[in-house]
Amino acid sequence: MFSNWLFVRQLLKTYKNLRVIGIDFMINQTNKPSKNSLLRNVDRAMADLRRGLCVVVQDEDAAHLVLSTEMAFDAELEIVTALAGVEAHLALTAHRANVLHVKPTGAPSILLKIESWMDAALMRALADATHDLDLPFRGPFTRIKGQVASTVNASIKLAKLARLLPSTLVCEIDVTRVDEITKTNDLLSVTAEEIMTYDEIAASELRPVAVAKVPLQGAENTRIQAFRPIDGGIEHLAILIGDPNRHDAVLARLHSECFTGDLIGSLKCDCGEQLRGAIKSISQEGGGVLLYLAQEGRGIGLINKLRAYKLQSDGFDTIDANERLGFDADERVFRPAAEMLKHLGFKKIRLMTNNPEKVDGLERCGIEVEERVTHKFPSNTHNELYLATKRKKSGHYL
């Protein structure tokens, strides 16, 4: 009898402990921010930057009041400095700083002192390389010495995500004042980590939202499946031609959207020919998939691509143009394409591309590229330099 009672007491004690552990687990899960809430903070911050408003970017050790340089006028700059109570600094990428003859430090971004002769109009021009030939003699500039805070790097990443020029005006504020400044002035606050992981999180879950049969010229048996990123951003499209076999390596093409080349027939690139040529080749093969990705201008957006076109008209090649604007040569990510292929049941593909980075990018995301299929077209007088640059500087097989 006594031993039975001990057994019951032990059983009750174990149940109580398990119940406490379960409650703690549920509390921890409840307190853990969801993917949507993390993305929402960055989405709202991007929108405010595009409106010419300032936001706070913070981490455990630093915080900065941030304004997009592209959207900064004298009134906005005065507001930022008044709120922070300190002088603002101009943040630029290493690429852009190099163009302005500021010595590199090895860091991804640098900070410049805002001199008395630098008004908001000049700082907008310093961020926008299309003004370089109009204002050739500028400087000298004073670089702020010391390690650049992660919040400054994140502020430039935030500007890129907002499809603005990659430059910000930043004022350092005490971390303990973040709540006071944001609540008093109705400002948004976002962490550096949220910004830097945004691309990966947004691409980690793509939701199929619509599918329809869309007969194409030369590929009548075609369906288009739309995928919406978890951040609610622009949808990516999977163009499924024929009835491709999921057991074999399917013929596939990754095509970044190109308004100028795909839609209105620009001769400055070969995108339109690549798009229509891929559809024709896949149809002749008997079936496959073309992923139409919302990554205009190699990920810098249409407006910045037009700026790059202006620089190309001034004599710079396509890589130099992007870097003079402060971007990397290619800002695209391959996770969305990999997630779409996995959702559609394609684990291995024969990839139509001349770009080795696409092969490496997909394989890093778990897609087996069994073969690279050459996909090139003759040049014309308007895109000869463009194609030659891709071959020489980006290693494209052209």
Sequence and secondary structure as in RCSB ss.txt:
>XXXX:A:sequence
MFSNWLFVRQLLKTYKNLRVIGIDFMINQTNKPSKNSLLRNVDRAMADLRRGLCVVVQDEDAAHLVLSTEMAFDA
ELEIVTALAGVEAHLALTAHRANVLHVKPTGAPSILLKIESWMDAALMRALADATHDLDLPFRGPFTRIKGQVAS
TVNASIKLAKLARLLPSTLVCEIDVTRVDEITKTNDLLSVTAEEIMTYDEIAASELRPVAVAKVPLQGAENTRIQ
AFRPIDGGIEHLAILIGDPNRHDAVLARLHSECFTGDLIGSLKCDCGEQLRGAIKSISQEGGGVLLYLAQEGRGI
GLINKLRAYKLQSDGFDTIDANERLGFDADERVFRPAAEMLKHLGFKKIRLMTNNPEKVDGLERCGIEVEERVTH
KFPSNTHNELYLATKRKKSGHYL
>XXXX:A:secstr
 HHHHHHHHHHHHHHHHHHHHHHHHHHHHHHS  HHHHHHHHHHHHHHHHTT  EEEE SS EEEEEEGGG  HH
HHHHHHHHHSS  EEEEEHHHHHHTT    SSSEEEEE  TT  HHHHHHHH GGGTTTS       B  S   H
HHHHHHHHHHHTTS SEEEEEEE GGGHHHHHHHHT  EEEHHHHHTHHHHHHH EEEEEEEE  BTTB SEEEE
EEEETT    EEEEEEE   TTS EEEEEEE  IIIIIS  SSSSHHHHHHHHHHHHHHHTEEEEEEES HHHHT
 HHHHHHHHHHHHTT  HHHHHHHTT  S    SHHHHHHHHHHT  EEEEE S HHHHHHHHHTT EEEEEE  
     TTTHHHHHHHHHHH    
